[in-house]
Amino acid sequence: MTEAELQQLITDAAELNGWLVFHDNDSRRNVAGFPDLVLVKSPRVLFLELKSEIGRVRPEQHAWMDALSRCDTIASAIVRPEHADLVIEYLRNPERHKT
């Protein structure tokens, strides 16, 4: 599964389950490493960095994920195709999962 296919899968699942979805289609002017997707369904905010099975996580992306992971009210993750089912399940039933 490509990163674009993974993104479409997660975006579709999020929208189907009432999440707001943000993806910057032109990230060239953004701060390096900012996550690919921001999903919001109050009281939750998810920052997801998407990677294919062989995609490398750049140091700037690790820095963002590390910083976000230390926040009390934000969930963040690096997502690969093998994690798609878990993310979709979370999007369907966020209250069942501890972030």
Sequence and secondary structure as in RCSB ss.txt:
>XXXX:A:sequence
MTEAELQQLITDAAELNGWLVFHDNDSRRNVAGFPDLVLVKSPRVLFLELKSEIGRVRPEQHAWMDALSRCDTIA
SAIVRPEHADLVIEYLRNPERHKT
>XXXX:A:secstr
  HHHHHHHHHHHHHHTT EEE  S GGGS TT  SEEEEETTEEEEEEE  TT    HHHHHHHHHHHT TT E
EEEE GGGHHHHHHHHH GGGS  
